[in-house]
Amino acid sequence: MKKLSLIIFTVFLNMALFSCNPESIVDEVIPQACCGDGGEIPPPDPPPTTPPTGNGG
């Protein structure tokens, strides 16, 4: 009887901890645009070019 009550308690504890309503999380998040109000995101700057080193190879 002790094991059965422990199993039932564990099941209810897991249900309470891991139950989630994804719609409520999505509704709370306010989407924000980057770099202005819904404009295009500019491309990143090109990487800097380094001059070749003369190792005499």
C-alpha positions in Angstrom: 0.0 0.0 0.0 2.9 2.3 0.7 4.4 1.7 -2.7 1.1 2.4 -4.4 0.6 5.7 -2.7 4.2 6.7 -3.5 3.7 5.9 -7.2 0.4 7.9 -7.3 2.1 10.8 -5.6 5.0 10.7 -8.1 2.6 10.6 -11.1 0.7 13.6 -9.8 3.9 15.5 -9.0 5.2 14.9 -12.5 1.9 16.0 -14.0 2.1 19.2 -12.0 5.7 19.9 -12.8 5.8 19.1 -16.5 2.3 20.1 -17.6 2.5 23.2 -19.8 0.1 25.2 -21.9 2.2 26.4 -24.9 -0.6 28.7 -26.1 -0.4 30.8 -23.0 3.4 31.1 -23.4 3.1 32.2 -27.0 0.4 34.7 -26.2 2.6 36.4 -23.5 5.5 36.9 -25.9 5.4 40.2 -27.8 7.3 39.8 -31.1 9.8 42.6 -31.8 11.3 43.5 -35.1 15.0 43.9 -35.4 16.5 47.2 -36.7 13.3 49.1 -37.0 9.6 48.4 -37.5 9.5 45.3 -39.6 12.2 46.5 -42.1 14.7 44.2 -43.7 17.7 43.1 -41.7 20.9 44.4 -43.3 23.5 41.8 -44.3 26.6 41.5 -42.0 29.8 43.3 -42.9 32.3 41.3 -45.0 35.2 39.8 -43.1 38.4 41.9 -43.2 41.0 40.7 -45.7 44.5 40.1 -44.3 47.6 40.5 -46.5 49.5 37.2 -47.1 52.5 36.7 -44.9 55.8 36.0 -46.6 57.2 32.9 -45.0 59.3 32.1 -48.0 57.4 28.9 -48.8 
